[in-house]
Amino acid sequence: MELYKGRPSSCENRQSREIRVYDFLDKLGIEYERADHEAAENMEVCKEIDEVLKAKICKNLFLCNRQQTQFYLLLMPGDKPFKTKEISSQIRSARLSFASPENMLAYLDIEPGAVSVMGLMNDIEGAVTLLIDEDILKDEYIGCHPCVNTSSLKIKTEDILKKYLPAVHHSYKTVHLVGE
């Protein structure tokens, strides 16, 4: 696995949703590094990618309330446990659960295993609320997928917060998750 600056030299055999991410980041002037790899389907694989990127890949969870009327994208450290009760009380939404793959595709144009903050560029209606664990905000870089789980990006946290999120018309709410 190698680390590259910016987009791939050839976009052949790349999904359109991935190419749209590179186009958008380039348009915004956001610098990023990229690693291509086998599908990252668990946090162990993500740890290997972390070593190459020299950044932590966030655990990204797409959640909804019981009525499926409110949707949330939670960015948190991969080594922290997710406890629904902790988040529910902070956002005042009872009975959170994982949103369906259909809703993930409809709102973020992402499939399971590739959930990422980059998907917010596809949430034109602003239906998804971004939640970020406070520990993610302390890191200089965020590691995330470009809407596919066969590549990972290293982007400055400041660029995500001050350039990317305003461009996709999203803000975020800081949450506190207790580690083990």
BELBEL-V41666 format. One line per field, one symbol per residue. ss: DSSP state (H for helix, E for strand, - for the rest). psi: psi as a letter, one per 20 degrees, with the letter a starting at -180 (. if undefined). A space follows every 50 residues. Layout:
ss=???
psi=???
This chain:
ss=--EEE----------HHHHHHHHHHHHH---EEEEE------HHHHHHHH HHH---E-EEEEEE------EEEEEE-------HHHHHHHH-----EE-- HHHHHHHH--------HHHHHH-----EEEEEEHHHHH--EEEE------ EEEEEEHHHHHHHHHHH----EEEE-----
psi=pqpqparqhpjpjqqhhghhgggggghikpqqqqpqrrpnjrhghhhghg hghlqppqppporrrhilipqqopprqhjqqpoghggghhjloqlqrpqq hghggghilqqpijpqhhihiimhikipppppphhhiiqhqpprqljqkj qqqoqpghhghiggghhjlqarpproppr.
